[in-house]
Amino acid sequence: MTQHTDSMQTNRTATLMLDDGTVFRGYSFGYERPVAGEVVFNTAMTGYPESLTDPSYAGQLMVLTYPLVGNYGVPPRTFEPNGIATFMESEKIHAEAIIVSDYSHEYSHWNAECSLGEWLKEEKIPGIYGIDTRALTKKLREHGVMMGRIVIGDADNEIGNGELKIEDYEHVNYVDRVSCKEIICYLPDGTSQTCSLLEASDSRFSILNSQFLKRVVLLDCGVKHNIIRCLLRRNVAVIRVPWDYDFNQLEYDGLFISNGPGDPDTCDAAVRNIRKALSGDKPICGICMGNQLLAKAGGAKIYKLKYGHRSHNQPVRLVGTEHCYVTSQNHGYAVDSSTLGNDWEELFVNMNDGSNEGIRHKTNPWFSSQFHPEACSGPVDTEFMFDKFIDALK
C-alpha cells in the first residue's frame, strides 16, 4: 500500500490557553488563525473524519486522547445525488479546532484522498500537535470542561495581557447555526427534493406523489448524515425540517428528533413544537439532543455534565434487564431523570456514572436514546433503535 506524506508541513508554534490561565504549547498542522471555543476531549481510537464533521461539535475545540492521529488520512469529500455525504457526517468540518498529541505527517489508507493537515487547511480549521493531551484531559476531568483559545505563533503578549474574551458556550444557539434552512425530502431510491418553507407548508412534495411510503419528519438540530442513511435503508421517506419549524402542519407518520450542538435550553421553539406532537399518538424517537428535547417537552429538566461523554466505548444498560451495550456518544448535557413526569420512565442508564441514556413514555410509542445508535464512527450494537421506531409506524 502506498504511503503518502503531508505536502503542507509547517513547524510554526501554536498555543492553547484555557480560561483558568493554563497554557499548553505545541505546533500547528492546520489552518493558521486564532480560534476560541469550549475545550472537550474524545477518547475514541479512530473516526476523526466523522467526528470533525459531526455538527454536535460546533463551537468546540476537540481534544483526541488517542496518541497518534492522521495516519490513515482523509477519505474523499464526495456526495451522493441526494446531497448526503458519502463518507462524512455532514458537508463540512464543524469543530472549531482539533488538538492531538502526535500528528502523523505520513498517511496510508486505500480510501485516503489527502492528509488531515491538508483537509484542515482547506476548511480553515486550526490543528495543534505536540500537546500533552494526557495532562490536558486530566485537567478537564478534574475541573470540568472550560473555554479555551488557540493562538498561532507568539502568544506571549496575549497571555501577558490576560486577553481571553470568549463567547460563553451556553448562551449561543449553535443548533440554529447548523440546522438546515429549507425543507429537504429524501427517498430510499436516492432522490431528493428541496422546498422553501412556504412550499412545504402546502405539503407540495412532488416526488412523494407516486410513492406509498411512510413519511418520517426529521427535526434537524444538527443531524448526522448516517441518521438519514439509517432511516432511508428502512424504506421510509424522510422529510428534513429546520429545528424551529412547526412540522405539525405536515402530513407525516412519525417524528425523529436529531442530535445537535450546544445547550438544549436555547431550543424553546423546538420544544414547543414537540409538545404539540405529544398531544397525538404518532411515534416519536430522539437521538442525543433529541433525547433532551423530548424530555423537556415532557416536562423534565436538563443539566450540564462535568466533562461530558465523548467516546466509542460508553456502556449503557437497558433498564429492567441485565442487557448492556457499548455505545458511541458525544454530549455534554443530560436529562435529570428525577424530574421525569409520572407518564415517563428511563429506558437506558449509563453504567459509568448512572446518568440518563434514554427515556420512554409508558403508554405511547415515544422513546429516545442519549447515545448514537447510528454510530459512524463507533459500535453499531444499538442500531435496533431505528427498527423499533420503524416498527411503531402505523
Number of C-alpha atoms within 10 A of each C-alpha: 6 7 11 18 15 18 12 12 13 12 9 14 18 27 24 25 21 21 18 11 12 12 15 17 19 21 20 27 29 25 20 20 15 16 19 22 23 23 27 28 26 20 16 19 16 18 14 22 21 22 26 24 20 27 30 27 25 26 24 24 26 25 23 25 21 16 17 15 23 21 20 22 28 24 19 14 15 13 14 11 11 17 17 21 20 18 19 28 25 25 18 15 23 22 21 22 29 23 29 23 20 18 21 19 20 16 21 19 16 11 12 16 18 21 24 28 27 21 20 20 16 11 13 16 23 26 29 30 25 18 21 17 21 16 11 19 22 12 14 17 15 10 12 15 20 18 22 24 22 28 23 22 15 12 16 11 9 12 16 8 8 11 11 17 11 14 13 12 17 14 11 15 16 24 27 19 14 21 21 18 18 17 23 22 25 26 22 18 11 13 13 20 16 16 18 12 16 11 13 20 17 11 14 14 17 11 14 17 8 7 11 9 14 15 22 25 23 28 27 28 29 27 29 28 23 22 21 21 18 16 23 18 12 12 15 20 27 26 27 26 24 23 28 20 18 18 24 14 11 15 13 17 20 24 25 25 28 25 28 29 30 24 22 26 17 16 18 15 14 26 24 16 17 24 18 14 19 17 8 9 13 17 23 27 25 29 27 27 32 29 27 33 30 27 31 24 19 20 14 18 18 18 14 15 15 15 20 19 23 21 22 25 17 18 19 25 19 16 16 9 8 8 10 16 19 18 24 26 25 25 25 21 24 24 27 17 20 11 15 19 13 9 11 21 17 22 20 27 22 21 16 9 9 11 18 24 28 30 27 22 20 13 9 16 17 23 27 29 25 32 31 27 24 26 20 22 21 21 18 17 15 18 15 12 19 19 13 14 21 20 10 16 17 9
